[in-house]
Amino acid sequence: MSESSRTNRRVFLVVLDSFGIGSEPDWPDFDDEPSNTLCACATSGYLDIPNLTRLGLLNIDGALESPYDVDLAPVAHPEGAFARLREKSAGKDTTVGHWEMAGVISPKRFPTYPNGFPPEVIEEFERQTGRGVLCNKPYSGTEVIKDYGEEQLKTGDLIVYTSADSVFQIAAHEDLVPVEQLYEYCRIARKILTGDHGVARVIARPYVGADASNFKRTPRRHDFSLEPTGTTMLDQLKEHGYDVLSVGKIYDIFAHRGMTDYVFTSGNPEGIDKTIERTARDFHGLCFTNLVDTDMIYGHRNDAVGYAKAISYFDSKLPELLAGLREDDLLMISADHGCDPVTPSTDHSREYVPWVIAGPRVKAGTNLGTRPTFADISATILDFLGAPALGVGTSHLDEILEA
């Protein structure tokens, strides 16, 4: 296909954060339980996804294999192309999941801290910020402010906590620590946390409220990620003159690399609306969206009802998103890991993720089977847009497009 025939092509890649579709074979190595986030949502009785079903979500190999008894069924004639993607990277978190779908495999796990961060990290952080540290252990983000927030308001110390993921999280009341100051503390932590202590993300977690009974986290969360360890799809596109539009936390996940335009969002509804708005834009390249509420608000809180309603809301907006596609556009829907809201754990789960592909020229009913890496997404996108390949993953362009 000639370069000129790709001139007006656009791809809209939407990540339904943590929307896994069943345990990968190595789930025991990640201290998981058998999981299937999709089917867990269906147990709530609130999952209503006719449009995703129509495109082929439930036709994906193994998507309905789960520990749960659910009333879900594939359609006879799906309208999209679809696949099940296995993660090749050694992880089950936001950073490695997004990096892999963008063409960077992470063979080594990021460090985690089940017993809290060591003294050399905490003492240096206290020295550089001039503030003490509270907590320093794995904790629920909502519970940690209930348990330590009032003490923070008395002492001025920073609440530092982690999770099963490779994260250093700093919670601070906005009346005590202005948000921009909290971001500066995160930048200090990011510089400290390198080498052996190079966690995937440092996360600002501002909150408000009068006391423990009504403390509430605000939407001004901000992630400070490590830079990707290789050339990503975003880098490749930007370097070769394509537009790369970020919606939501994509800009932070890739450490501000490879984007030509970005917008932060207050949650999934705004992220969906901003993506739909961008279908009316004239650009040539990629619009990359992360919808984080499914993971942050519902998955980590074991709220299957809320999770199901969030996916159902996305599904209700899907016709509007599809209507904005032009003749040479593709819409891809995927995820970065699992976060099963029914298992006792509140942490991420090592799951396959869906890859649903739609557009005017997509061959209806194309089942790409189970693919060995999320990087097939970036390989296919680069091929579709006519950009140089990264040599990671496999392009399925010839299989999914009508001649």
C-alpha positions as CSV (number, residue, x, y, z in Angstrom):
1,M,0.0,0.0,0.0
2,S,1.4,3.4,-1.0
3,E,2.4,6.0,1.6
4,S,0.0,8.5,0.0
5,S,-3.0,6.2,0.5
6,R,-2.4,6.4,4.3
7,T,-2.3,10.2,4.5
8,N,-5.6,10.8,6.3
9,R,-5.6,7.7,8.5
10,R,-6.4,7.9,12.2
11,V,-6.5,5.4,15.0
12,F,-8.4,5.8,18.3
13,L,-7.0,3.5,20.9
14,V,-9.1,3.3,24.1
15,V,-7.8,1.5,27.2
16,L,-10.5,0.4,29.6
17,D,-8.1,0.4,32.5
18,S,-7.9,-3.1,34.2
19,F,-10.7,-4.7,32.1
20,G,-9.1,-8.2,31.9
21,I,-10.8,-11.2,30.4
22,G,-9.3,-14.2,32.4
23,S,-6.2,-15.4,34.2
24,E,-3.0,-15.9,32.2
25,P,-1.3,-19.3,32.7
26,D,1.3,-17.8,35.0
27,W,-1.1,-16.2,37.5
28,P,0.2,-18.1,40.5
29,D,3.6,-16.5,40.0
30,F,1.9,-13.1,40.7
31,D,0.2,-14.1,43.9
32,D,-3.1,-14.0,42.2
33,E,-6.3,-16.0,42.5
34,P,-8.2,-17.3,39.4
35,S,-9.7,-14.1,37.9
36,N,-11.8,-12.7,35.1
37,T,-12.7,-9.1,35.5
38,L,-15.3,-9.1,32.6
39,C,-17.2,-12.0,34.1
40,A,-16.8,-10.6,37.6
41,C,-18.6,-7.5,36.5
42,A,-21.4,-9.7,35.0
43,T,-22.1,-11.2,38.5
44,S,-23.3,-7.8,39.6
45,G,-26.4,-7.9,37.4
46,Y,-25.6,-4.4,36.1
47,L,-23.4,-5.2,33.1
48,D,-25.2,-4.0,29.9
49,I,-22.9,-4.1,26.9
50,P,-24.8,-4.7,23.7
51,N,-22.4,-2.7,21.6
52,L,-19.2,-4.3,22.8
53,T,-21.0,-7.7,22.4
54,R,-22.0,-6.8,18.8
55,L,-18.4,-6.0,18.0
56,G,-17.2,-9.3,19.3
57,L,-16.0,-8.9,22.8
58,L,-17.7,-12.1,24.0
59,N,-16.5,-14.0,20.9
60,I,-12.8,-13.6,22.1
61,D,-11.2,-17.0,22.8
62,G,-11.6,-17.8,26.5
63,A,-13.3,-14.6,27.4
64,L,-16.1,-16.4,29.1
65,E,-14.0,-18.9,31.0
66,S,-14.1,-17.9,34.6
67,P,-14.7,-19.0,38.2
68,Y,-18.1,-17.3,38.0
69,D,-21.5,-18.5,36.7
70,V,-22.6,-15.7,34.4
71,D,-25.3,-15.2,31.7
72,L,-23.1,-14.0,28.8
73,A,-23.0,-15.4,25.3
74,P,-21.2,-14.5,22.1
75,V,-23.0,-13.3,19.0
76,A,-23.4,-15.4,15.8
77,H,-22.1,-12.6,13.5
78,P,-19.7,-10.2,15.3
79,E,-19.1,-6.9,13.4
80,G,-15.6,-6.3,14.5
81,A,-12.2,-8.0,14.6
82,F,-11.0,-9.3,17.9
83,A,-8.2,-11.1,19.8
84,R,-7.1,-12.2,23.3
85,L,-3.7,-10.7,24.2
86,R,-1.3,-12.2,26.6
87,E,1.2,-10.0,28.5
88,K,4.9,-10.8,27.7
89,S,6.3,-8.3,30.3
90,A,7.0,-9.3,33.9
91,G,4.2,-7.3,35.5
92,K,0.5,-6.7,35.9
93,D,0.3,-2.9,36.3
94,T,-0.5,0.2,34.4
95,T,3.0,1.1,33.4
96,V,4.2,-2.2,31.9
97,G,0.8,-2.8,30.3
98,H,0.7,0.5,28.4
99,W,4.4,0.3,27.6
100,E,4.0,-3.2,26.1
101,M,1.0,-2.2,24.0
102,A,3.2,0.7,22.7
103,G,6.0,-1.7,21.8
104,V,8.3,-1.8,24.9
105,I,8.6,-5.2,26.7
106,S,9.6,-5.1,30.3
107,P,11.4,-8.5,31.1
108,K,12.2,-7.5,34.7
109,R,9.7,-6.7,37.4
110,F,9.7,-3.3,38.9
111,P,10.5,-3.3,42.7
112,T,7.7,-3.6,45.2
113,Y,7.7,-3.0,48.9
114,P,5.4,-5.3,50.9
115,N,7.1,-4.2,54.1
116,G,7.3,-0.5,53.3
117,F,10.2,1.5,51.9
118,P,13.7,1.1,53.5
119,P,15.2,3.7,55.8
120,E,17.6,5.0,53.1
121,V,14.7,6.0,50.9
122,I,12.4,7.5,53.6
123,E,15.2,9.3,55.4
124,E,16.4,11.0,52.2
125,F,12.8,11.9,51.3
126,E,12.3,13.5,54.7
127,R,15.6,15.3,54.4
128,Q,14.8,16.8,51.0
129,T,11.2,17.7,51.7
130,G,11.7,18.9,55.3
131,R,8.6,16.8,56.4
132,G,8.2,13.6,58.3
133,V,6.5,10.5,57.0
134,L,3.5,8.7,58.2
135,C,2.4,5.1,57.4
136,N,5.1,3.7,55.0
137,K,3.4,0.4,54.3
138,P,1.0,-1.1,51.8
139,Y,-2.4,0.4,52.3
140,S,-5.8,1.1,50.6
141,G,-5.8,4.6,49.3
142,T,-9.2,5.4,50.8
143,E,-8.4,3.8,54.2
144,V,-5.0,5.4,54.6
145,I,-6.4,8.9,54.7
146,K,-9.1,7.8,57.2
147,D,-6.4,6.3,59.4
148,Y,-3.7,8.9,59.1
149,G,-5.4,12.0,57.8
150,E,-6.1,13.6,61.1
151,E,-2.6,12.9,62.4
152,Q,-1.3,14.6,59.2
153,L,-3.3,17.7,59.9
154,K,-1.8,17.8,63.4
155,T,1.8,17.1,62.5
156,G,2.3,18.3,58.9
157,D,3.9,15.0,58.0
158,L,3.3,13.3,54.6
159,I,1.4,10.1,54.2
160,V,3.5,7.7,52.2
161,Y,2.2,4.3,51.2
162,T,2.4,1.6,48.6
163,S,0.5,-1.4,47.3
164,A,1.2,-4.7,45.6
165,D,2.2,-2.6,42.6
166,S,5.5,-0.7,42.1
167,V,4.3,2.6,43.4
168,F,5.4,5.3,45.9
169,Q,2.2,7.2,46.8
170,I,2.0,10.5,48.7
171,A,-1.3,11.6,50.2
172,A,-1.7,15.1,51.5
173,H,-4.6,17.3,52.5
174,E,-5.0,20.2,50.1
175,D,-5.4,22.7,52.9
176,L,-2.1,21.6,54.4
177,V,-0.1,21.0,51.2
178,P,-1.2,22.9,48.1
179,V,-1.4,20.6,45.1
180,E,1.6,22.1,43.3
181,Q,3.7,21.6,46.4
182,L,2.6,18.0,46.5
183,Y,3.6,17.6,42.9
184,E,7.0,19.0,43.8
185,Y,7.4,16.5,46.6
186,C,6.6,13.8,44.1
187,R,9.3,15.1,41.8
188,I,11.7,14.9,44.7
189,A,10.7,11.3,45.3
190,R,11.0,10.5,41.6
191,K,14.6,11.6,41.6
192,I,15.4,9.5,44.7
193,L,13.6,6.4,43.4
194,T,16.0,5.3,40.7
195,G,18.3,2.3,40.2
196,D,17.4,-0.6,42.5
197,H,14.6,1.5,43.9
198,G,13.3,2.6,40.5
199,V,9.5,2.1,41.2
200,A,7.3,2.4,38.1
201,R,5.3,5.4,39.4
202,V,5.3,8.0,42.1
203,I,1.7,9.2,42.6
204,A,0.3,12.3,44.1
205,R,-2.9,11.6,46.1
206,P,-4.4,14.9,47.3
207,Y,-7.6,14.8,49.4
208,V,-10.0,17.2,51.2
209,G,-12.4,17.0,54.1
210,A,-12.8,18.1,57.7
211,D,-12.0,14.8,59.5
212,A,-11.7,11.1,59.0
213,S,-15.5,10.8,58.6
214,N,-15.5,12.7,55.3
215,F,-12.0,12.8,53.9
216,K,-12.2,12.3,50.2
217,R,-9.6,12.1,47.4
218,T,-9.8,14.8,44.7
219,P,-9.4,14.4,40.9
220,R,-6.0,16.2,41.1
221,R,-4.1,12.9,41.3
222,H,-0.9,13.0,39.2
223,D,1.5,10.2,38.2
224,F,5.2,10.6,37.8
225,S,6.4,7.6,35.8
226,L,9.8,6.2,34.8
227,E,10.7,7.0,31.3
228,P,10.0,4.0,28.9
229,T,13.1,1.9,28.5
230,G,12.9,1.8,24.7
231,T,11.4,3.5,21.7
232,T,7.6,3.4,21.9
233,M,5.0,3.7,19.2
234,L,4.4,7.2,20.4
235,D,8.0,8.2,20.0
236,Q,8.1,6.6,16.6
237,L,5.0,8.4,15.4
238,K,6.0,11.8,16.7
239,E,9.5,11.5,15.2
240,H,8.1,10.7,11.8
241,G,5.7,13.6,11.7
242,Y,2.4,12.1,12.9
243,D,0.0,13.5,15.4
244,V,-0.2,11.8,18.8
245,L,-3.1,12.9,20.9
246,S,-3.3,11.9,24.6
247,V,-6.5,11.8,26.6
248,G,-6.4,11.1,30.3
249,K,-3.3,9.8,32.1
250,I,-1.5,8.6,28.9
251,Y,0.7,11.7,29.1
252,D,1.9,10.7,32.5
253,I,2.3,7.0,31.9
254,F,4.8,7.7,29.1
255,A,6.6,10.4,31.2
256,H,5.4,13.1,28.8
257,R,7.2,11.5,25.8
258,G,5.9,11.1,22.3
259,M,2.8,13.3,22.5
260,T,2.0,16.3,20.3
261,D,-1.2,17.1,22.2
262,Y,-2.6,16.1,25.5
263,V,-5.6,16.7,27.8
264,F,-6.1,15.5,31.4
265,T,-9.6,14.4,32.4
266,S,-11.6,14.3,35.7
267,G,-12.9,10.8,35.1
268,N,-14.3,8.3,32.5
269,P,-17.3,10.4,31.3
270,E,-15.0,13.4,30.4
271,G,-12.4,11.0,28.9
272,I,-15.1,9.5,26.7
273,D,-16.4,12.9,25.7
274,K,-12.9,14.2,24.9
275,T,-12.3,11.2,22.7
276,I,-15.5,11.7,20.8
277,E,-14.7,15.4,20.4
278,R,-11.4,14.3,18.8
279,T,-13.2,12.3,16.1
280,A,-14.2,15.7,14.6
281,R,-10.6,16.9,14.5
282,D,-8.5,16.8,11.4
283,F,-5.3,15.0,12.4
284,H,-3.1,12.2,11.0
285,G,-2.0,9.6,13.5
286,L,-3.1,8.3,16.9
287,C,-5.5,9.4,19.7
288,F,-4.6,7.3,22.8
289,T,-7.2,7.4,25.7
290,N,-7.0,5.9,29.1
291,L,-10.3,5.5,31.1
292,V,-9.0,5.0,34.6
293,D,-12.1,4.9,36.8
294,T,-12.7,1.2,36.2
295,D,-9.4,0.5,38.0
296,M,-8.9,3.3,40.4
297,I,-12.5,3.8,41.7
298,Y,-14.1,0.4,41.2
299,G,-11.5,-2.4,40.7
300,H,-9.3,-1.5,43.7
301,R,-12.4,-1.1,45.9
302,N,-14.0,-4.4,44.9
303,D,-17.0,-2.6,43.6
304,A,-18.4,-4.9,41.0
305,V,-21.6,-2.9,40.6
306,G,-19.7,0.3,40.0
307,Y,-17.3,-1.4,37.7
308,A,-20.1,-2.9,35.6
309,K,-22.0,0.4,35.5
310,A,-18.8,2.2,34.3
311,I,-18.3,-0.3,31.5
312,S,-22.0,-0.1,30.6
313,Y,-21.7,3.7,30.4
314,F,-18.8,3.4,28.0
315,D,-20.8,0.9,25.9
316,S,-23.8,3.3,25.8
317,K,-21.4,6.0,24.3
318,L,-19.8,3.6,21.9
319,P,-22.2,4.2,19.0
320,E,-21.4,7.9,19.2
321,L,-17.7,7.1,19.1
322,L,-18.2,4.8,16.1
323,A,-20.3,7.4,14.3
324,G,-17.3,9.8,14.4
325,L,-15.0,7.4,12.5
326,R,-14.2,8.3,9.0
327,E,-13.7,5.8,6.1
328,D,-10.0,5.3,6.8
329,D,-10.2,5.2,10.7
330,L,-9.8,2.4,13.2
331,L,-11.1,2.2,16.7
332,M,-9.3,-0.2,19.0
333,I,-10.4,-1.1,22.5
334,S,-8.2,-2.9,25.0
335,A,-6.9,-3.0,28.6
336,D,-3.6,-3.0,30.4
337,H,-4.1,-5.7,33.1
338,G,-7.0,-7.0,35.2
339,C,-8.4,-5.9,38.6
340,D,-11.1,-8.5,39.4
341,P,-13.6,-6.8,41.7
342,V,-15.0,-10.1,43.1
343,T,-11.8,-11.8,44.4
344,P,-10.8,-10.9,48.0
345,S,-7.7,-9.1,46.8
346,T,-8.0,-5.4,45.9
347,D,-4.9,-5.5,43.8
348,H,-4.4,-6.0,40.0
349,S,-4.7,-9.4,38.5
350,R,-2.5,-11.1,35.9
351,E,-5.1,-11.4,33.1
352,Y,-5.4,-11.6,29.3
353,V,-6.8,-8.4,27.9
354,P,-9.3,-7.9,25.0
355,W,-8.4,-6.4,21.7
356,V,-11.5,-5.3,19.8
357,I,-11.1,-3.5,16.5
358,A,-13.8,-1.6,14.6
359,G,-14.1,0.7,11.6
360,P,-15.7,1.0,8.2
361,R,-13.0,-1.1,6.6
362,V,-12.6,-3.8,9.2
363,K,-13.4,-7.4,8.2
364,A,-16.4,-8.4,10.3
365,G,-15.9,-11.5,12.4
366,T,-12.1,-11.7,12.1
367,N,-10.8,-13.8,15.1
368,L,-7.1,-13.3,15.6
369,G,-7.0,-15.9,18.4
370,T,-4.7,-15.5,21.3
371,R,-1.6,-13.4,20.6
372,P,1.6,-13.7,22.7
373,T,2.1,-10.0,23.4
374,F,0.2,-6.7,23.8
375,A,2.7,-5.3,21.4
376,D,0.7,-6.6,18.4
377,I,-1.4,-3.4,19.0
378,S,1.5,-1.1,18.3
379,A,2.8,-3.2,15.4
380,T,-0.6,-3.0,13.7
381,I,-1.1,0.7,14.3
382,L,2.3,1.6,12.9
383,D,1.7,-0.5,9.9
384,F,-1.8,1.0,9.4
385,L,-0.5,4.5,9.6
386,G,2.6,3.8,7.4
387,A,5.2,4.5,10.1
388,P,8.4,2.4,10.5
389,A,8.0,-0.7,12.5
390,L,9.6,-1.1,15.9
391,G,10.4,-4.8,15.4
392,V,8.3,-5.8,18.4
393,G,5.0,-7.6,18.0
394,T,3.2,-8.7,14.8
395,S,1.0,-6.6,12.6
396,H,-2.3,-8.0,11.7
397,L,-3.3,-5.4,9.2
398,D,-3.8,-7.7,6.2
399,E,-6.1,-9.9,8.3
400,I,-8.3,-7.2,9.7
401,L,-8.8,-4.9,6.7
402,E,-11.1,-5.4,3.7
403,A,-9.1,-5.2,0.5
